[in-house]
Amino acid sequence: MLSHARTLTQSLNGKLQACHVMDGVDDSLVMLVAEGVPDYAATLESLKAHHKQQFLEYARSQGLDSESVDLLEGPVADALARHCEENQIDVLVVGTVRRNLAERMLLGSTAETVITRARSDVLVIKPDRFESPWVE
């Protein structure tokens, strides 16, 4: 996905910005659980720090500096839509995975939700050898 985004960015003489979204945890739940399990809040912070470190290492391995990456928190579609609006992102490139019908009904489609929430253009990259469950 990143290579597709890089190619698009270069062809449009744009700037590549990579984001990773950590789905948010309800603060009231953290407070409730943290009272019963004192180390929970600290564990959540260490999990965030771990995600950030891993993402920064991945970004560096792809030739991106720390100015070109953002770690976002919250529901994925909302966080990406908000980030695009706040940073005047013209094109958002997202990847997708193939889910069966039951998974789609239970989990939904993040890519579809992003398309409906983001005001910027959205390019969805399907995985290699993607086959639609609707077409034979």
N, CA, C and O atoms as CSV, one atom per row, in Angstrom:
chain,resi,resn,atom,element,x,y,z
A,1,MET,N,N,0.817,-1.174,0.000
A,1,MET,CA,C,0.000,0.000,0.000
A,1,MET,C,C,0.873,1.254,0.000
A,1,MET,O,O,0.595,2.217,-0.715
A,2,LEU,N,N,1.920,1.228,0.804
A,2,LEU,CA,C,2.796,2.390,0.883
A,2,LEU,C,C,3.496,2.656,-0.449
A,2,LEU,O,O,3.697,3.812,-0.822
A,3,SER,N,N,3.864,1.600,-1.162
A,3,SER,CA,C,4.515,1.817,-2.458
A,3,SER,C,C,3.548,2.446,-3.457
A,3,SER,O,O,3.951,3.280,-4.267
A,4,HIS,N,N,2.263,2.048,-3.406
A,4,HIS,CA,C,1.258,2.678,-4.275
A,4,HIS,C,C,1.088,4.151,-3.911
A,4,HIS,O,O,1.010,5.009,-4.790
A,5,ALA,N,N,1.033,4.433,-2.623
A,5,ALA,CA,C,0.892,5.819,-2.170
A,5,ALA,C,C,2.111,6.646,-2.582
A,5,ALA,O,O,1.975,7.800,-2.990
A,6,ARG,N,N,3.295,6.054,-2.475
A,6,ARG,CA,C,4.518,6.763,-2.865
A,6,ARG,C,C,4.509,7.075,-4.359
A,6,ARG,O,O,4.871,8.178,-4.769
A,7,THR,N,N,4.094,6.101,-5.172
A,7,THR,CA,C,4.030,6.314,-6.619
A,7,THR,C,C,3.043,7.436,-6.948
A,7,THR,O,O,3.349,8.311,-7.758
A,8,LEU,N,N,1.869,7.416,-6.329
A,8,LEU,CA,C,0.865,8.452,-6.554
A,8,LEU,C,C,1.401,9.816,-6.135
A,8,LEU,O,O,1.251,10.800,-6.859
A,9,THR,N,N,2.022,9.869,-4.970
A,9,THR,CA,C,2.571,11.122,-4.459
A,9,THR,C,C,3.617,11.690,-5.411
A,9,THR,O,O,3.614,12.888,-5.694
A,10,GLN,N,N,4.504,10.843,-5.901
A,10,GLN,CA,C,5.544,11.305,-6.811
A,10,GLN,C,C,4.964,11.794,-8.128
A,10,GLN,O,O,5.410,12.804,-8.672
A,11,SER,N,N,3.969,11.078,-8.641
A,11,SER,CA,C,3.392,11.489,-9.927
A,11,SER,C,C,2.617,12.802,-9.812
A,11,SER,O,O,2.462,13.520,-10.800
A,12,LEU,N,N,2.132,13.115,-8.614
A,12,LEU,CA,C,1.391,14.363,-8.403
A,12,LEU,C,C,2.244,15.462,-7.779
A,12,LEU,O,O,1.742,16.535,-7.443
A,13,ASN,N,N,3.554,15.182,-7.626
A,13,ASN,CA,C,4.467,16.126,-6.962
A,13,ASN,C,C,3.934,16.535,-5.592
A,13,ASN,O,O,3.944,17.712,-5.231
A,14,GLY,N,N,3.471,15.548,-4.844
A,14,GLY,CA,C,2.893,15.809,-3.531
A,14,GLY,C,C,3.827,15.428,-2.407
A,14,GLY,O,O,5.005,15.141,-2.619
A,15,LYS,N,N,3.284,15.430,-1.216
A,15,LYS,CA,C,4.030,15.069,-0.010
A,15,LYS,C,C,3.380,13.836,0.593
A,15,LYS,O,O,2.166,13.811,0.798
A,16,LEU,N,N,4.170,12.820,0.877
A,16,LEU,CA,C,3.676,11.579,1.460
A,16,LEU,C,C,3.627,11.704,2.979
A,16,LEU,O,O,4.618,12.073,3.610
A,17,GLN,N,N,2.481,11.398,3.554
A,17,GLN,CA,C,2.289,11.398,4.996
A,17,GLN,C,C,1.709,10.040,5.358
A,17,GLN,O,O,0.641,9.682,4.862
A,18,ALA,N,N,2.381,9.278,6.204
A,18,ALA,CA,C,1.904,7.951,6.603
A,18,ALA,C,C,1.276,8.023,7.986
A,18,ALA,O,O,1.794,8.693,8.879
A,19,CYS,N,N,0.162,7.331,8.155
A,19,CYS,CA,C,-0.540,7.318,9.441
A,19,CYS,C,C,-0.809,5.896,9.882
A,19,CYS,O,O,-1.024,5.000,9.066
A,20,HIS,N,N,-0.791,5.711,11.173
A,20,HIS,CA,C,-1.235,4.465,11.788
A,20,HIS,C,C,-2.259,4.862,12.836
A,20,HIS,O,O,-2.034,5.795,13.607
A,21,VAL,N,N,-3.389,4.152,12.869
A,21,VAL,CA,C,-4.433,4.486,13.825
A,21,VAL,C,C,-4.547,3.384,14.865
A,21,VAL,O,O,-4.723,2.211,14.539
A,22,MET,N,N,-4.441,3.791,16.126
A,22,MET,CA,C,-4.720,2.893,17.247
A,22,MET,C,C,-6.150,3.138,17.641
A,22,MET,O,O,-6.500,4.230,18.088
A,23,ASP,N,N,-6.987,2.122,17.480
A,23,ASP,CA,C,-8.389,2.276,17.837
A,23,ASP,C,C,-8.473,2.646,19.308
A,23,ASP,O,O,-7.875,1.978,20.151
A,24,GLY,N,N,-9.196,3.686,19.617
A,24,GLY,CA,C,-9.260,4.225,20.971
A,24,GLY,C,C,-9.970,3.325,21.955
A,24,GLY,O,O,-10.812,2.504,21.592
A,25,VAL,N,N,-9.609,3.504,23.200
A,25,VAL,CA,C,-10.245,2.798,24.309
A,25,VAL,C,C,-11.032,3.836,25.090
A,25,VAL,O,O,-10.514,4.913,25.381
A,26,ASP,N,N,-12.254,3.532,25.427
A,26,ASP,CA,C,-13.118,4.437,26.172
A,26,ASP,C,C,-12.448,4.796,27.506
A,26,ASP,O,O,-12.090,3.911,28.282
A,27,ASP,N,N,-12.282,6.101,27.767
A,27,ASP,CA,C,-11.619,6.561,28.994
A,27,ASP,C,C,-12.332,6.094,30.256
A,27,ASP,O,O,-11.682,5.776,31.251
A,28,SER,N,N,-13.661,6.050,30.226
A,28,SER,CA,C,-14.380,5.608,31.418
A,28,SER,C,C,-14.106,4.142,31.711
A,28,SER,O,O,-14.050,3.732,32.871
A,29,LEU,N,N,-13.934,3.348,30.647
A,29,LEU,CA,C,-13.591,1.934,30.826
A,29,LEU,C,C,-12.196,1.812,31.434
A,29,LEU,O,O,-11.968,0.987,32.318
A,30,VAL,N,N,-11.266,2.636,30.957
A,30,VAL,CA,C,-9.906,2.606,31.496
A,30,VAL,C,C,-9.932,2.948,32.976
A,30,VAL,O,O,-9.267,2.288,33.776
A,31,MET,N,N,-10.696,3.978,33.353
A,31,MET,CA,C,-10.764,4.372,34.768
A,31,MET,C,C,-11.370,3.258,35.609
A,31,MET,O,O,-10.885,2.972,36.704
A,32,LEU,N,N,-12.424,2.630,35.108
A,32,LEU,CA,C,-13.088,1.555,35.837
A,32,LEU,C,C,-12.148,0.364,36.010
A,32,LEU,O,O,-11.993,-0.157,37.114
A,33,VAL,N,N,-11.532,-0.057,34.928
A,33,VAL,CA,C,-10.629,-1.202,34.995
A,33,VAL,C,C,-9.377,-0.858,35.781
A,33,VAL,O,O,-8.862,-1.691,36.527
A,34,ALA,N,N,-8.882,0.369,35.618
A,34,ALA,CA,C,-7.651,0.776,36.295
A,34,ALA,C,C,-7.813,0.744,37.813
A,34,ALA,O,O,-6.852,0.477,38.534
A,35,GLU,N,N,-9.023,1.013,38.300
A,35,GLU,CA,C,-9.240,0.933,39.750
A,35,GLU,C,C,-9.109,-0.500,40.243
A,35,GLU,O,O,-8.558,-0.740,41.317
A,36,GLY,N,N,-9.611,-1.450,39.468
A,36,GLY,CA,C,-9.539,-2.854,39.857
A,36,GLY,C,C,-8.197,-3.479,39.543
A,36,GLY,O,O,-7.755,-4.396,40.236
A,37,VAL,N,N,-7.550,-2.991,38.506
A,37,VAL,CA,C,-6.247,-3.516,38.081
A,37,VAL,C,C,-5.307,-2.320,37.957
A,37,VAL,O,O,-5.218,-1.717,36.887
A,38,PRO,N,N,-4.605,-1.969,39.031
A,38,PRO,CA,C,-3.800,-0.746,39.050
A,38,PRO,C,C,-2.793,-0.612,37.909
A,38,PRO,O,O,-2.497,0.503,37.479
A,39,ASP,N,N,-2.270,-1.716,37.418
A,39,ASP,CA,C,-1.262,-1.628,36.362
A,39,ASP,C,C,-1.868,-1.471,34.970
A,39,ASP,O,O,-1.131,-1.318,33.995
A,40,TYR,N,N,-3.224,-1.507,34.856
A,40,TYR,CA,C,-3.862,-1.465,33.544
A,40,TYR,C,C,-3.572,-0.169,32.803
A,40,TYR,O,O,-3.207,-0.194,31.627
A,41,ALA,N,N,-3.734,0.982,33.492
A,41,ALA,CA,C,-3.492,2.274,32.841
A,41,ALA,C,C,-2.047,2.370,32.380
A,41,ALA,O,O,-1.777,2.856,31.282
A,42,ALA,N,N,-1.121,1.912,33.205
A,42,ALA,CA,C,0.287,1.928,32.821
A,42,ALA,C,C,0.522,1.004,31.640
A,42,ALA,O,O,1.314,1.315,30.750
A,43,THR,N,N,-0.165,-0.133,31.630
A,43,THR,CA,C,-0.025,-1.075,30.521
A,43,THR,C,C,-0.550,-0.466,29.237
A,43,THR,O,O,0.053,-0.651,28.180
A,44,LEU,N,N,-1.673,0.266,29.300
A,44,LEU,CA,C,-2.228,0.924,28.119
A,44,LEU,C,C,-1.242,1.944,27.565
A,44,LEU,O,O,-1.047,2.029,26.353
A,45,GLU,N,N,-0.623,2.716,28.451
A,45,GLU,CA,C,0.372,3.698,28.004
A,45,GLU,C,C,1.581,3.005,27.382
A,45,GLU,O,O,2.122,3.484,26.386
A,46,SER,N,N,2.008,1.891,27.954
A,46,SER,CA,C,3.152,1.180,27.377
A,46,SER,C,C,2.778,0.562,26.033
A,46,SER,O,O,3.621,0.468,25.141
A,47,LEU,N,N,1.522,0.140,25.878
A,47,LEU,CA,C,1.058,-0.389,24.595
A,47,LEU,C,C,1.086,0.706,23.527
A,47,LEU,O,O,1.513,0.466,22.397
A,48,LYS,N,N,0.631,1.903,23.888
A,48,LYS,CA,C,0.675,3.038,22.956
A,48,LYS,C,C,2.122,3.350,22.573
A,48,LYS,O,O,2.426,3.574,21.401
A,49,ALA,N,N,2.998,3.363,23.554
A,49,ALA,CA,C,4.411,3.650,23.288
A,49,ALA,C,C,5.015,2.583,22.380
A,49,ALA,O,O,5.801,2.895,21.486
A,50,HIS,N,N,4.647,1.328,22.612
A,50,HIS,CA,C,5.139,0.240,21.773
A,50,HIS,C,C,4.654,0.404,20.327
A,50,HIS,O,O,5.443,0.265,19.392
A,51,HIS,N,N,3.373,0.695,20.141
A,51,HIS,CA,C,2.838,0.911,18.791
A,51,HIS,C,C,3.561,2.060,18.092
A,51,HIS,O,O,3.927,1.963,16.920
A,52,LYS,N,N,3.757,3.136,18.826
A,52,LYS,CA,C,4.433,4.302,18.247
A,52,LYS,C,C,5.859,3.944,17.836
A,52,LYS,O,O,6.295,4.307,16.743
A,53,GLN,N,N,6.582,3.244,18.691
A,53,GLN,CA,C,7.957,2.855,18.389
A,53,GLN,C,C,8.018,1.936,17.169
A,53,GLN,O,O,8.854,2.124,16.285
A,54,GLN,N,N,7.134,0.946,17.124
A,54,GLN,CA,C,7.104,0.016,15.992
A,54,GLN,C,C,6.772,0.741,14.690
A,54,GLN,O,O,7.372,0.465,13.650
A,55,PHE,N,N,5.823,1.661,14.748
A,55,PHE,CA,C,5.438,2.413,13.559
A,55,PHE,C,C,6.582,3.300,13.089
A,55,PHE,O,O,6.847,3.381,11.889
A,56,LEU,N,N,7.261,3.963,14.010
A,56,LEU,CA,C,8.400,4.815,13.641
A,56,LEU,C,C,9.528,3.994,13.022
A,56,LEU,O,O,10.164,4.428,12.062
A,57,GLU,N,N,9.775,2.807,13.575
A,57,GLU,CA,C,10.807,1.936,13.000
A,57,GLU,C,C,10.424,1.495,11.597
A,57,GLU,O,O,11.267,1.484,10.700
A,58,TYR,N,N,9.162,1.130,11.396
A,58,TYR,CA,C,8.691,0.751,10.066
A,58,TYR,C,C,8.835,1.933,9.101
A,58,TYR,O,O,9.308,1.771,7.976
A,59,ALA,N,N,8.424,3.110,9.550
A,59,ALA,CA,C,8.511,4.297,8.689
A,59,ALA,C,C,9.958,4.563,8.270
A,59,ALA,O,O,10.233,4.841,7.103
A,60,ARG,N,N,10.876,4.477,9.230
A,60,ARG,CA,C,12.296,4.679,8.900
A,60,ARG,C,C,12.784,3.645,7.890
A,60,ARG,O,O,13.561,3.968,6.991
A,61,SER,N,N,12.322,2.389,8.041
A,61,SER,CA,C,12.734,1.338,7.102
A,61,SER,C,C,12.207,1.604,5.696
A,61,SER,O,O,12.733,1.075,4.717
A,62,GLN,N,N,11.156,2.433,5.602
A,62,GLN,CA,C,10.579,2.787,4.305
A,62,GLN,C,C,11.065,4.143,3.808
A,62,GLN,O,O,10.547,4.672,2.824
A,63,GLY,N,N,12.054,4.700,4.486
A,63,GLY,CA,C,12.637,5.972,4.053
A,63,GLY,C,C,11.845,7.200,4.472
A,63,GLY,O,O,12.026,8.271,3.894
A,64,LEU,N,N,10.972,7.067,5.464
A,64,LEU,CA,C,10.188,8.209,5.940
A,64,LEU,C,C,10.776,8.732,7.244
A,64,LEU,O,O,11.146,7.955,8.124
A,65,ASP,N,N,10.860,10.054,7.360
A,65,ASP,CA,C,11.352,10.637,8.609
A,65,ASP,C,C,10.184,10.857,9.574
A,65,ASP,O,O,9.025,10.681,9.198
A,66,SER,N,N,10.486,11.239,10.801
A,66,SER,CA,C,9.453,11.380,11.821
A,66,SER,C,C,8.457,12.495,11.489
A,66,SER,O,O,7.340,12.499,12.006
A,67,GLU,N,N,8.854,13.439,10.633
A,67,GLU,CA,C,7.943,14.513,10.216
A,67,GLU,C,C,6.886,14.010,9.232
A,67,GLU,O,O,5.875,14.678,9.014
A,68,SER,N,N,7.113,12.851,8.643
A,68,SER,CA,C,6.213,12.309,7.616
A,68,SER,C,C,5.265,11.248,8.151
A,68,SER,O,O,4.567,10.592,7.378
A,69,VAL,N,N,5.235,11.075,9.467
A,69,VAL,CA,C,4.369,10.043,10.043
A,69,VAL,C,C,3.544,10.616,11.192
A,69,VAL,O,O,3.963,11.537,11.893
A,70,ASP,N,N,2.370,10.043,11.354
A,70,ASP,CA,C,1.496,10.418,12.458
A,70,ASP,C,C,0.879,9.168,13.047
A,70,ASP,O,O,0.449,8.275,12.317
A,71,LEU,N,N,0.836,9.103,14.369
A,71,LEU,CA,C,0.141,8.029,15.069
A,71,LEU,C,C,-1.143,8.644,15.611
A,71,LEU,O,O,-1.115,9.559,16.434
A,72,LEU,N,N,-2.259,8.126,15.134
A,72,LEU,CA,C,-3.566,8.659,15.513
A,72,LEU,C,C,-4.255,7.705,16.471
A,72,LEU,O,O,-3.923,6.522,16.534
A,73,GLU,N,N,-5.225,8.234,17.223
A,73,GLU,CA,C,-6.004,7.404,18.130
A,73,GLU,C,C,-7.483,7.630,17.887
A,73,GLU,O,O,-7.906,8.726,17.522
A,74,GLY,N,N,-8.257,6.588,18.094
A,74,GLY,CA,C,-9.696,6.688,17.966
A,74,GLY,C,C,-10.223,5.688,16.967
A,74,GLY,O,O,-9.461,4.900,16.405
A,75,PRO,N,N,-11.529,5.716,16.740
A,75,PRO,CA,C,-12.084,4.849,15.701
A,75,PRO,C,C,-11.409,5.177,14.366
A,75,PRO,O,O,-11.261,6.348,14.017
A,76,VAL,N,N,-11.007,4.163,13.634
A,76,VAL,CA,C,-10.154,4.332,12.458
A,76,VAL,C,C,-10.729,5.329,11.452
A,76,VAL,O,O,-10.055,6.290,11.080
A,77,ALA,N,N,-11.960,5.111,11.013
A,77,ALA,CA,C,-12.538,5.974,9.979
A,77,ALA,C,C,-12.635,7.422,10.450
A,77,ALA,O,O,-12.304,8.343,9.704
A,78,ASP,N,N,-13.084,7.622,11.676
A,78,ASP,CA,C,-13.207,8.981,12.204
A,78,ASP,C,C,-11.844,9.651,12.347
A,78,ASP,O,O,-11.678,10.819,11.995
A,79,ALA,N,N,-10.873,8.905,12.865
A,79,ALA,CA,C,-9.533,9.471,13.058
A,79,ALA,C,C,-8.904,9.872,11.721
A,79,ALA,O,O,-8.303,10.941,11.612
A,80,LEU,N,N,-9.040,9.017,10.710
A,80,LEU,CA,C,-8.476,9.347,9.399
A,80,LEU,C,C,-9.195,10.521,8.755
A,80,LEU,O,O,-8.551,11.411,8.198
A,81,ALA,N,N,-10.523,10.535,8.824
A,81,ALA,CA,C,-11.288,11.644,8.242
A,81,ALA,C,C,-10.907,12.968,8.917
A,81,ALA,O,O,-10.706,13.976,8.239
A,82,ARG,N,N,-10.811,12.963,10.237
A,82,ARG,CA,C,-10.434,14.163,10.981
A,82,ARG,C,C,-9.016,14.615,10.615
A,82,ARG,O,O,-8.762,15.803,10.419
A,83,HIS,N,N,-8.105,13.651,10.527
A,83,HIS,CA,C,-6.713,13.969,10.182
A,83,HIS,C,C,-6.626,14.600,8.787
A,83,HIS,O,O,-5.897,15.570,8.582
A,84,CYS,N,N,-7.371,14.040,7.839
A,84,CYS,CA,C,-7.370,14.591,6.471
A,84,CYS,C,C,-7.886,16.024,6.461
A,84,CYS,O,O,-7.326,16.895,5.796
A,85,GLU,N,N,-8.949,16.251,7.201
A,85,GLU,CA,C,-9.541,17.597,7.245
A,85,GLU,C,C,-8.586,18.587,7.903
A,85,GLU,O,O,-8.355,19.674,7.372
A,86,GLU,N,N,-8.033,18.221,9.048
A,86,GLU,CA,C,-7.158,19.126,9.793
A,86,GLU,C,C,-5.862,19.429,9.062
A,86,GLU,O,O,-5.282,20.500,9.242
A,87,ASN,N,N,-5.403,18.492,8.235
A,87,ASN,CA,C,-4.114,18.654,7.552
A,87,ASN,C,C,-4.255,18.892,6.054
A,87,ASN,O,O,-3.267,18.850,5.322
A,88,GLN,N,N,-5.465,19.137,5.600
A,88,GLN,CA,C,-5.747,19.427,4.194
A,88,GLN,C,C,-5.146,18.367,3.268
A,88,GLN,O,O,-4.471,18.686,2.289
A,89,ILE,N,N,-5.407,17.103,3.599
A,89,ILE,CA,C,-4.948,15.979,2.792
A,89,ILE,C,C,-5.856,15.867,1.574
A,89,ILE,O,O,-7.078,15.832,1.714
A,90,ASP,N,N,-5.271,15.811,0.381
A,90,ASP,CA,C,-6.057,15.733,-0.851
A,90,ASP,C,C,-6.510,14.316,-1.173
A,90,ASP,O,O,-7.657,14.093,-1.561
A,91,VAL,N,N,-5.594,13.353,-1.008
A,91,VAL,CA,C,-5.904,11.964,-1.345
A,91,VAL,C,C,-5.458,11.074,-0.194
A,91,VAL,O,O,-4.311,11.130,0.250
A,92,LEU,N,N,-6.381,10.260,0.276
A,92,LEU,CA,C,-6.096,9.295,1.336
A,92,LEU,C,C,-6.015,7.920,0.687
A,92,LEU,O,O,-6.939,7.507,-0.013
A,93,VAL,N,N,-4.922,7.214,0.916
A,93,VAL,CA,C,-4.746,5.866,0.379
A,93,VAL,C,C,-4.870,4.893,1.536
A,93,VAL,O,O,-4.129,4.981,2.515
A,94,VAL,N,N,-5.820,3.954,1.418
A,94,VAL,CA,C,-6.032,2.956,2.465
A,94,VAL,C,C,-5.983,1.570,1.850
A,94,VAL,O,O,-6.302,1.382,0.675
A,95,GLY,N,N,-5.585,0.617,2.651
A,95,GLY,CA,C,-5.584,-0.771,2.210
A,95,GLY,C,C,-6.855,-1.456,2.681
A,95,GLY,O,O,-7.571,-0.950,3.545
A,96,THR,N,N,-7.117,-2.601,2.107
A,96,THR,CA,C,-8.288,-3.364,2.501
A,96,THR,C,C,-7.917,-4.834,2.563
A,96,THR,O,O,-6.945,-5.278,1.952
A,97,VAL,N,N,-8.698,-5.564,3.301
A,97,VAL,CA,C,-8.537,-7.018,3.360
A,97,VAL,C,C,-9.849,-7.635,2.920
A,97,VAL,O,O,-10.896,-6.989,2.961
A,98,ARG,N,N,-9.788,-8.858,2.508
A,98,ARG,CA,C,-11.008,-9.544,2.073
A,98,ARG,C,C,-11.634,-10.221,3.275
A,98,ARG,O,O,-10.997,-11.019,3.961
A,99,ARG,N,N,-12.893,-9.889,3.519
A,99,ARG,CA,C,-13.639,-10.524,4.600
A,99,ARG,C,C,-14.806,-11.292,4.001
A,99,ARG,O,O,-15.374,-10.893,2.984
A,100,ASN,N,N,-15.153,-12.394,4.642
A,100,ASN,CA,C,-16.334,-13.125,4.171
A,100,ASN,C,C,-17.585,-12.383,4.628
A,100,ASN,O,O,-17.495,-11.409,5.375
A,101,LEU,N,N,-18.726,-12.834,4.189
A,101,LEU,CA,C,-19.974,-12.136,4.466
A,101,LEU,C,C,-20.241,-11.994,5.968
A,101,LEU,O,O,-20.642,-10.922,6.423
A,102,ALA,N,N,-20.025,-13.046,6.728
A,102,ALA,CA,C,-20.265,-12.981,8.178
A,102,ALA,C,C,-19.350,-11.946,8.841
A,102,ALA,O,O,-19.798,-11.176,9.691
A,103,GLU,N,N,-18.073,-11.926,8.453
A,103,GLU,CA,C,-17.129,-10.958,9.017
A,103,GLU,C,C,-17.551,-9.531,8.666
A,103,GLU,O,O,-17.490,-8.634,9.506
A,104,ARG,N,N,-17.977,-9.331,7.424
A,104,ARG,CA,C,-18.415,-7.993,7.006
A,104,ARG,C,C,-19.629,-7.548,7.799
A,104,ARG,O,O,-19.733,-6.383,8.181
A,105,MET,N,N,-20.551,-8.477,8.050
A,105,MET,CA,C,-21.755,-8.115,8.798
A,105,MET,C,C,-21.419,-7.793,10.254
A,105,MET,O,O,-22.013,-6.889,10.842
A,106,LEU,N,N,-20.479,-8.521,10.830
A,106,LEU,CA,C,-20.108,-8.293,12.227
A,106,LEU,C,C,-19.143,-7.123,12.396
A,106,LEU,O,O,-19.312,-6.294,13.290
A,107,LEU,N,N,-18.136,-7.064,11.536
A,107,LEU,CA,C,-17.078,-6.076,11.681
A,107,LEU,C,C,-17.237,-4.867,10.780
A,107,LEU,O,O,-16.686,-3.804,11.065
A,108,GLY,N,N,-17.988,-5.016,9.689
A,108,GLY,CA,C,-18.111,-3.927,8.727
A,108,GLY,C,C,-16.871,-3.827,7.866
A,108,GLY,O,O,-15.993,-4.689,7.907
A,109,SER,N,N,-16.816,-2.781,7.099
A,109,SER,CA,C,-15.674,-2.548,6.235
A,109,SER,C,C,-15.080,-1.192,6.575
A,109,SER,O,O,-15.717,-0.159,6.367
A,110,THR,N,N,-13.883,-1.194,7.089
A,110,THR,CA,C,-13.223,0.061,7.451
A,110,THR,C,C,-13.068,0.943,6.231
A,110,THR,O,O,-13.325,2.145,6.299
A,111,ALA,N,N,-12.650,0.362,5.107
A,111,ALA,CA,C,-12.454,1.153,3.887
A,111,ALA,C,C,-13.755,1.834,3.456
A,111,ALA,O,O,-13.751,3.010,3.094
A,112,GLU,N,N,-14.859,1.097,3.495
A,112,GLU,CA,C,-16.145,1.698,3.113
A,112,GLU,C,C,-16.528,2.830,4.057
A,112,GLU,O,O,-17.039,3.860,3.617
A,113,THR,N,N,-16.287,2.648,5.340
A,113,THR,CA,C,-16.609,3.686,6.314
A,113,THR,C,C,-15.733,4.910,6.106
A,113,THR,O,O,-16.213,6.038,6.216
A,114,VAL,N,N,-14.457,4.705,5.805
A,114,VAL,CA,C,-13.554,5.827,5.530
A,114,VAL,C,C,-14.057,6.615,4.323
A,114,VAL,O,O,-14.065,7.846,4.341
A,115,ILE,N,N,-14.476,5.908,3.276
A,115,ILE,CA,C,-14.964,6.568,2.067
A,115,ILE,C,C,-16.148,7.472,2.387
A,115,ILE,O,O,-16.251,8.573,1.846
A,116,THR,N,N,-17.035,7.020,3.252
A,116,THR,CA,C,-18.219,7.825,3.560
A,116,THR,C,C,-17.924,8.983,4.510
A,116,THR,O,O,-18.669,9.962,4.531
A,117,ARG,N,N,-16.853,8.888,5.294
A,117,ARG,CA,C,-16.581,9.935,6.287
A,117,ARG,C,C,-15.560,10.968,5.824
A,117,ARG,O,O,-15.646,12.134,6.209
A,118,ALA,N,N,-14.603,10.561,5.011
A,118,ALA,CA,C,-13.540,11.484,4.600
A,118,ALA,C,C,-14.039,12.428,3.508
A,118,ALA,O,O,-14.746,12.012,2.591
A,119,ARG,N,N,-13.670,13.674,3.616
A,119,ARG,CA,C,-14.029,14.649,2.586
A,119,ARG,C,C,-13.023,14.653,1.446
A,119,ARG,O,O,-13.312,15.150,0.358
A,120,SER,N,N,-11.856,14.105,1.692
A,120,SER,CA,C,-10.840,14.027,0.640
A,120,SER,C,C,-11.137,12.824,-0.252
A,120,SER,O,O,-11.959,11.970,0.081
A,121,ASP,N,N,-10.452,12.777,-1.386
A,121,ASP,CA,C,-10.565,11.599,-2.243
A,121,ASP,C,C,-9.922,10.419,-1.521
A,121,ASP,O,O,-8.956,10.590,-0.777
A,122,VAL,N,N,-10.461,9.222,-1.745
A,122,VAL,CA,C,-9.946,8.021,-1.094
A,122,VAL,C,C,-9.617,6.993,-2.173
A,122,VAL,O,O,-10.464,6.662,-3.002
A,123,LEU,N,N,-8.386,6.491,-2.159
A,123,LEU,CA,C,-7.955,5.423,-3.046
A,123,LEU,C,C,-7.797,4.171,-2.201
A,123,LEU,O,O,-6.994,4.143,-1.268
A,124,VAL,N,N,-8.568,3.127,-2.527
A,124,VAL,CA,C,-8.526,1.878,-1.771
A,124,VAL,C,C,-7.680,0.875,-2.548
A,124,VAL,O,O,-7.948,0.600,-3.717
A,125,ILE,N,N,-6.666,0.337,-1.893
A,125,ILE,CA,C,-5.767,-0.638,-2.498
A,125,ILE,C,C,-6.165,-2.026,-2.012
A,125,ILE,O,O,-6.170,-2.299,-0.812
A,126,LYS,N,N,-6.495,-2.888,-2.950
A,126,LYS,CA,C,-6.851,-4.268,-2.602
A,126,LYS,C,C,-5.589,-5.112,-2.527
A,126,LYS,O,O,-4.595,-4.794,-3.180
A,127,PRO,N,N,-5.613,-6.179,-1.745
A,127,PRO,CA,C,-4.439,-7.063,-1.661
A,127,PRO,C,C,-4.214,-7.789,-2.982
A,127,PRO,O,O,-5.138,-7.953,-3.779
A,128,ASP,N,N,-2.973,-8.220,-3.204
A,128,ASP,CA,C,-2.659,-9.020,-4.390
A,128,ASP,C,C,-3.564,-10.237,-4.430
A,128,ASP,O,O,-3.915,-10.793,-3.389
A,129,ARG,N,N,-3.932,-10.641,-5.602
A,129,ARG,CA,C,-4.783,-11.813,-5.842
A,129,ARG,C,C,-6.160,-11.685,-5.185
A,129,ARG,O,O,-6.783,-12.688,-4.835
A,130,PHE,N,N,-6.629,-10.447,-5.022
A,130,PHE,CA,C,-7.960,-10.225,-4.459
A,130,PHE,C,C,-9.017,-10.765,-5.413
A,130,PHE,O,O,-8.955,-10.522,-6.618
A,131,GLU,N,N,-9.977,-11.490,-4.880
A,131,GLU,CA,C,-11.094,-11.979,-5.680
A,131,GLU,C,C,-12.379,-11.594,-4.974
A,131,GLU,O,O,-12.558,-11.875,-3.789
A,132,SER,N,N,-13.263,-10.955,-5.700
A,132,SER,CA,C,-14.524,-10.526,-5.128
A,132,SER,C,C,-15.393,-11.745,-4.816
A,132,SER,O,O,-15.486,-12.658,-5.636
A,133,PRO,N,N,-16.030,-11.772,-3.644
A,133,PRO,CA,C,-16.926,-12.876,-3.324
A,133,PRO,C,C,-18.229,-12.795,-4.134
A,133,PRO,O,O,-19.008,-13.747,-4.166
A,134,TRP,N,N,-18.453,-11.656,-4.780
A,134,TRP,CA,C,-19.706,-11.440,-5.516
A,134,TRP,C,C,-19.590,-11.815,-6.981
A,134,TRP,O,O,-20.608,-11.964,-7.657
A,135,VAL,N,N,-18.362,-11.972,-7.493
A,135,VAL,CA,C,-18.158,-12.238,-8.919
A,135,VAL,C,C,-17.476,-13.588,-9.078
A,135,VAL,O,O,-16.521,-13.895,-8.366
A,136,GLU,N,N,-17.959,-14.379,-9.999
A,136,GLU,CA,C,-17.321,-15.687,-10.236
A,136,GLU,C,C,-16.502,-15.636,-11.492
A,136,GLU,O,O,-15.886,-16.633,-11.868
